[in-house]
Amino acid sequence: MKYDFKNKNIIVTGGTEGFGKNIIENLINNGANISFCARNLEQIDKMQKSFDRLKKHNQTVISSKTDISQKEEVESFIKFTIKEFSSIDVLINNAGVYGPIGPIDTVSWDEWVYALNINLIGSILMIRSLIPTFKAQKKSKIIQISGGGATNPMPNFSSYAVSKTGIVRFVETMSYELKNCNTYINAVAPGALNTKMLDKVLESDPKKVGDEFYSRSVEQKETGGAGFQKGIDLINFLISDAGDKITGKLISAQWDNFEMWADNIEKVSESDVYTLRRIVGKDRKLDWGDK
């Protein structure tokens, strides 16, 4: 489906490869102006040239080398973007890493913390830095890329699981803090994607990864995984007017019938569906487990 994002100014973090690259290409094709960042300057320069060839003459694509775990670099990137665009319509927090693979007592502690700083702290820094701008505008949207680590235990990927769970709860919390300024914030689970993160798993020792997870990863590589398009379709929907009022949700691109939510927005908004919640005994017919 073709969307019209002409004159929309959109920030994408982690925009030089994998899902981020595909997100930006989609947004450019739909007419948006883009500001993207990543940590690798060589990759940024390469993708800047690629995006410049793709954009129309009336579109703007800018970029900056930015480590989102560093407060000063985030603030500099935001100032750079606002100077160019004046306003920001959408933030897409896509940057993320798996972190060290293996049991928590065997992996590098510095690598574990660094993954947390990228996935959780970095995403929060981006959102926090843009809130004053969003509050001054009539409407804005935040899309946080999450993943399976937020909804299921991930043995041997503890930094990834902890950070992704934390950022989803942060998204839900921010939906309350920002509810009076027309800023809609949601987390997106795009599905199992074949990216460099998958390659990192396949290059690791299967014993560190875990036999079951490693086997699923091999199968994913062979079958192509969920593909990028479902996640892109969900992002397009949330950016569009049809996605207005949907906020504070963790949405699966692969499994949720999100296109129907706009017609049932009151039911979705008033319920705790598509959020992280504790399961109690009565939810599983274990009536003896609860007072």
N, C-alpha and C positions, 0 to 999 in steps of 0.2 A: 504494500500500500504506500502511495506517495503522500508525504506530508509537506506542508508549506511552513518552513521555519525561517522564512526570509525576515531579516532584521533582528532575529534572536541572537543574543550574545551568550555563548556557552563556554564554560571552562571544563576541560577534561584532564584529569591527572593520569599519569601512566599512559601516555598517548602515542608511544613510538612502536609498539608491537602488539601482537595478539589481539585480545578483545578491544583494548583501547584504540588501536589503529583502525579496526573495523567500525567502531563507534563513530570515530571522527569522519571517516570516509562516508558513512551513511548520513551524518549531519550536514556535511558539505553538499552532498547530492540533494539534500532537502532545503538548501539555501541558507544555512546558519553561518554566522561568524564564529570562529573558534580561537580560543587561547588554550594551548596545551603545554604541559610540562612533563619532564622526566629527569632522570639523574645522569644519563649518558649523553654528552654533548654531540658526539659523532652520530648517534642514532637520531637525535633531535634534528640536526642539520639535514640528514638524509630524508627524514619524513617531512620536514618543512618543504623541501623541494618537490616531493611527491604530492603533498597537499596543494601546493601552489599551482601545480599543473592541473589539478582536479577542479579547483574553485573557478567560479565565474568572475568577471571583471569587477562586479559590484560587491564581492565578498572579501572579507578580511580573515586571514589566518596568521596568528602570531604564536611565538613559542619562547620558552625560557628554561634554562637548566636549573632545576629546583629539586632539592631533597626535602620532601614534605615533612620529614621528621624534625626539621630544623625551623624553629619559630621565625627567625630573622629572614630565612629564605622564603618561607611561605608569605610573610607580610610583604616582602619585596615583590614577589610574583603577583600578588593581589593588586598592589599599587600600580605596577606595570600594566596590568590588564585593564584596570579601571581608567587609567590615563588614556588608553587607546579606545576603549569602548564606552566610557562614561557610565554605563549601567551593565549589570550582569543579570541575565534571565534565569540561567540554569547552571548549577554546579554538578558535575558528574565525577564522583570520587571513585576512580577505577584502580589507582595504583595499589599494588599489593604483592606480597611475597609469601611463599610457603614457610620460610624459616628453616631452622635445622631439623633434620629428620632422624628420629631415633628416640629411645626412652629418655625421659626428662633428666635422669641422673647421669646420662652419658654424653649428652650434647653440649656444645659450647654455650655457656651462659651468656656471653656477650652477643652471640648470634641470636639466641632466644629473645633477649631484650630488644635487639635491633628490629627483629620481625614485628614485635609488639609496637615499637615506635613507628614503624611504617604503616602497618595495617590499622592500628587503633589511634594512637596519638596523632599521627600525621593526618588522618582523615578528620579527626576532631579539630585540629589546628586550622585546616582549610575551612571547615564549616564556621568555626568561631570567628575567624578573620573576616568572613563575608557577612555575618549577621547584621552589623550596622548598615551595610549597603542594602541588604534585603529588607530591613525594617523601613528604610526610607522609600522603598518602591511599592508600587501597587500590587505586584504579584511576582513571586519567584518560586523556583523549585530546586530541590536537592535530591539527587539520586545517588545512593551509596551502594556500590557493588559489594555484595556479601558472598556467601557460598555455603556449601554443605557443612562446613565447620561450625556454623551457628546453630544447627538443629540436631546434630548427631555427634556422639563422642568420636574423636579421631585419635586413637592411640598412635604414638610416635610422631604426631604432628601437633603437639600441645600448644605451641606458641600461635600457630595458625588458628586452631579451634578457639582458644581463649580470646584472641584479638577479634575474630569475626563475631563471636557471641557478644562481646562487649560493645562492638560498634552497632550491632542491631538494637541492643537495649538503649544505647545512646540516641539512635534515630527515633525510637519510640518516645523517649523522654523529650527530645527536642520538638516533637510534634505538638506537645502540650505547651512548651515554652513559646513556640512560634505561632500558635493557633490564631492569635489576634492580629497578625500582620500579613496574612495571605501568603505565607511561605509553607509550601507543602513538601514534606520530606519522607522518603521511603527507601527501604533497602531492597535490592534486587538480587535474586539468586539466579544466575543465567544458566545453570546446569553444568555438567562436566564438560569442560572445554579442552580441546587439544592445543595447548600453548606450551611455552617453554617451561611452565611450572610442571606440566605433565612429563616433559622430557627429563626434568630434574629427578622426578620420582623414578623413572625407568633407568636412569643412570646410577641410581643408588643401590646399595646392597639390599636385596629382597628381605634379608633378616631384619634390617633396621626399619624398613618400610612396613613389614608385616606381610605374611604370605597372602592373606585374603585381599588386602588393599592393592598389593602389587599385581595380583592376578587380574583384578578389576581394571587396573590401569593399563595393562597389556591389552586387554579386550577393548578398552576405550580407544586406544591408539589405533587398533586394527579396524574398528567400526566407524571411527570418525567422531565419536562423542556426540554431545547434544548439538554441536554446530553453533555458530554465532548468531544466526538469523533470529531465533526465538528471543534471545536476550535483546537484540536490537529492536525487534517489534515491540517488546514491553517498554523499552526506553522511549521509543517514539510515542507510544500511547501516553505515558506519564507526562512527557513534555507537552503534548497537545492539549487543547482545551478539554478534551474528553477525560483527561486525567485529573482535572481540577477537583478539589475537595478530598481526594484520596490521600491520606497522610498517616504516618506512623505504622505502616504495614511492612512486613517482610513478604515479598511477592516472588513466587517461583515462575520463571518464564516458561518452564517446561510443563508444569502441572496445574497451574491456576488459570481459570477461565476469566482472566482479568478484563477482557473486552466487555463482559456483562456487568462489571462493577459500577460503571457510570450510571446505568439504569436502576441500580439498587444501592445508591450511595448512602442513603440513610441507614439501611440495614448493616452495611459494611462498617460505617463510621461508629454506630452505636454499639457494635459487638466487639469482643476481643478476638475475633477470628483473624488469622494471619498475623499473629503476634506470638512472642515467646511467653509461655505460661507454665506454671508448675502443675503437674498431673497429680491429683490426690486419689486416695483409694476408691472413693465412690465413682470416679471416672472410669474405673476398670471393674466395677461391681464388687470391690473388696470393702464391703460396708463395715467390716470389723476394724478397718485401719484408721478411721476418722472418728473424732468426737462428735 
